[in-house]
Amino acid sequence: MTHPSLLVPLALLATLMLSSCADHAYDAPGSEALVYAETHSFAIDVDAQPANGLSQKLVALSHQFDADASDFTLAHQPGWQGQAKRLRQALIDGGLNPQRVQVRSDTHLPTPLQLTVQLWRTAVEPCRPHRLDQPYPRLGCATNANRITQTMNPANLTQGEH
């Protein structure tokens, strides 16, 4: 007969021995993703284009980006705020969401105006095909990978809701 004071240590020892008998680590279900900001800056030479042509050129440039996932910032040197506001309005009239187009002053610009486009990208790891000889496949990898790549604003994945 075992003494009652030895039952607790024996039970703990048996639990530890049984839990350490796994032959491999369990793969975490789901998928991992790399979320990163992609930034493009365009110096605007106001002397090279008439004002109307410049507006059209910026609108055409903005259509090269996903308007729902990109943030547009028109930076201007002091004294160029009026031109920056007109270009902002042209971008909005060209179909951009007004909340995604900002104007700000910057004294360190090499040109009077600069357009910066920032968008968040995601890169997901490839999901390995399921093999029947693996007892714990990476369940949900494809579902999570598809969910991550379809996220409207991947920046939310990095810092929570903005």
N, C-alpha and C positions, 0 to 999 in steps of 0.2 A: 504494500500500500504506500502511496506517495504522500509525503507530508503536505498539508494544505498551503504552507508558505512557499513551497516550490512550484505550485501549479502556475502561478502568474509568470515567472521567468521561463518555465518550460513552454508555455503557450506562446510567449513572444518569440522564443528561439524557433519553435516550429513554424510560426508565421513567416519569419525572416527566411528560413530555409526554403519554404515553399515558394515564396515570392521571387527568389533569386534563381529559380530554375528555368526561366524563359530562355529559349534558344536564340532569340534575336530581339532587337528593339522594335517597338511598335511605331510605324510611320504615322506621323500626325496626319489626320484627314485634311483635305482641302488643298489649296494652292498658295504659293507665295508670289508676291508681285513687287516689282521695283517701280516706284512712283517718282518721277523727276520733272522738274520744270524746264521747259525749252523756251529760250528767249531769242528773239530776232530784233535787231535794231536797224533802222533805216534813216540815214541822214538825209534831210530834205533841203535841197538847194533851191531856194525860192527865186533866185535870179535866172535859173535855167528854164523855168516853166512859167507861163502865164497862170494866174490864180485859178481860172476855170479848168485848165488842163491839169494842174496839180491836184485839184479835187478829184477829177476823174481817175487820175493815175493812182491816187491813194485808195479810192473805192475799189478799183480793179485789184490792187494789191491785197486789200483786206479780204476779198473773195477767195484768195488762195488758202485761207485758214478757216478752220471750223469756228464759225461765229459764236456758237453756243458754248464752246470750251476755251475761247481765247479772250484775254484781256488786252485792250488797246490803250496805250498811253501816248498822248501827244505832249512832248516836253518842248518848252520854248525858252529862249533867252528873254531877258527883260526887254520890253518894248514890242514883243511879238505875240502878246496875249490875244489880241483881236484876230490875227490871222489863224492862230491855233484854234480859237473858238469857232471860226468859220469852217475850218477843216474838220473839226469834230462834228459840226452839224451836217457837213457833206457826208461823213461816214455814217451818221445816223440815218440820213435820208437815203443812203445807199443800202440800208437794210440791217445795220448793226444795232444791237440792243443798247440803249442809252446808258444803262448801268455798267456796261462793259467798256465804255469809252471815257477815259479821264483826260483832263488837261492839268499840267503842272508846270511850274516855273523851275528852270535849272540854269544856273549861271555858268556852268562848266561845259556847256555843249560846244562842239567844234563848228556847228552850223546853227543858224537861227532856230531851226525846228528839227525835231527828231521823232519818228514814230517807233515805239517799242511794242512788240507783240509778244505776250507771254501765254503759253498754254502748257497744261500739265499732260504728261504722257504716262502710260503704264506699259510695262513689259512683264509678261507672266512667263513663268517657267513652263516648258512643254510637259504635258502630262504623259507619263509612260503608259503604254498599253497594259491592260490588266493581264496577268498571267495566273493560270489556275494553280500553279505550284506555290504561289505566295499567299499565305494565310491572311495577311492583313494588307490588302491593296490600298492605295491612296484613295480612299473613298471620297467622292465629291470633287476631285481635282478639276475635271472638265467643267463642272457646274460653276465652281468658284472662279475659275479662270475666265469663263464667259461673263460672269457677273462683274468681275473687276474691269474687264475691257469695255463693258458697256456703261460704266459709271459716268454720269453726266459731267461731273467736275471731280477729277481724281485728286485735286488738292484736298478735298474733304477726307480722303483716306489718310492723309498725312497729319492733319492738325484738327480734325473734327470739323463740324459745320462752320462755315464762315458767315 
